[in-house]
Amino acid sequence: MSKEITMVEAPEGVTGEGFFATKLNDVVGMARANSLWPLPFATSCCGIEFMATMASHYDLARFGSERVSFSPRQADMLMVMGTISKKMAPILRQVYEQMSEPRWVIAVGACASSGGIFDTYSVLQGIDKVIPVDVYVPG
């Protein structure tokens, strides 16, 4: 039994080797049309900021992020926020593999993207070492 995966058309933008840039309004429109269910994988400060963002003051449902899913099998998008230790890397990989296709990964903040200020033996220097990342949000 073969299932075809329906791919979402990307908005207009600039494509280069390893990056894609577009307007925020286009991305928000795409999110509204597809109603993503994010799975937060928060370990540090960016996770606390995410909790504040998901509260009623900012109303993220208007951008299409209707409901936060805490089950990988129900989530469309994995949002990794905060410092990921090397011991946590296999768990992050397992969560990613439990998600169904199509799935997207967002690395939020400097720690998830590149290890941040924690250039040490125990911190993963970017989650792209263990899972593919679709979007990097600096900060």
N, C-alpha and C positions, 0 to 999 in steps of 0.2 A: 504494500500500500504506500503510494508516494503522495506526500503532501507538498503542495507548492506554497512557498512562503511569499506573501504579498509584501513587496518592498515599498516603502514610502518614498515618494518623489522628493528629492532634496531641493530646497529653495535655491534661487539664483545666488551665485557667490563666486568667490575666487578660489580656485583649486590649485594646489601646489604639491610638491613632494612631501607628504606627511602632514598636510594641514588643509583646512577648508575654512574660509571666512565668509560670513554673510551678515545681513542686518538682523538685529535683535527682534524686530517686529516679525520678520519672516519665520524665525525659529519659534516664537510665541504662537504664531498662527498654525504652524505645523503641530505643536504640542496640543493646541486646542482641538484640532481636527482628529487627533489620535488618542487623546485622554490617557496619558501614560500613568502607570502605577509604579511609583518609585519605591525602592527598597533601600532605606538608609543603613549604611555600614559606618557608624560614627564612633570614633575612639577618642577624640580630643576636643580642642576648642572649636573647630569648625562644626562639630556635631552639636555643640551648644547653640551656636549661631543658627544652625539649621532648624533646631527645635523652635527658636524664636520666630523664624521665618514661616514655619508651618502653622503658627498660631493664627487666631482669628484677625489680628490686626492687619496682616498683610494679605490674607485671603488668596492663597495660591491656587485655589480651585478655579479662579477666573483665567488662569493660564493653562488649564487642562490637566493639572496634577490633582486629580479629584480625590484620591485616597492614597494614603501611605500604606504599603503592604509590608508586613513583617514576615511573610512567607516567600522564599525564593521561587517557589512554583507558581505563584500568582503575580510576580513582579515582571515588569517590562524593562525597567531601568535600575541599574545598581549605582547608587551614589556613594562613593567612598570618600569619607571626610576624616581627616586627622592622621596622626602618625600610625603607621602599620609596622609592627615589629616583625622580625624574620620568623618568629614562632607563630605569628598570626597569619603569615602568608599562605600556608596550606589550607587554613580555614576559609580565607577569602577566596581561594581557588575553588574550593568545594561549593561554596555558596554560589559562585558564578556558574559552575557546571550544573547546578540544580535548576537554574533558570531556563525557561523554555525559549525557543526562538520565535521571533526575532528579539534580541536583547541588546541593550546599550549600556555602556559604562561611562560614568562621569567621575573624573578625579577632581575633587573640590579642595582647593587650597594648596599651599606650597608643600606641606608634609606628604599628602597623598601623591602629588605630582612628582616630587623629587627628593623627598626626605626632609625638606625644609632646613631648619637650623641644626637638625639632629644628624650630623655626619659622623655616625658611630657604627660599630660592628653589629649592633643589635637591631638597627632600624633599616627597613627596606628603603632603598633609594629610588622610590617611584614604584607605583603599583603595576606599571607596564612591564615589570620584570616577571610578573606571575599571571596577569590577565591582560587581554587587549583593551586599550582605552580609546573611546570614541571622542570624548570632549574633555579638555583640560580647562578648569576654571582657576586662574591664578588668584593668589591672595594669601 
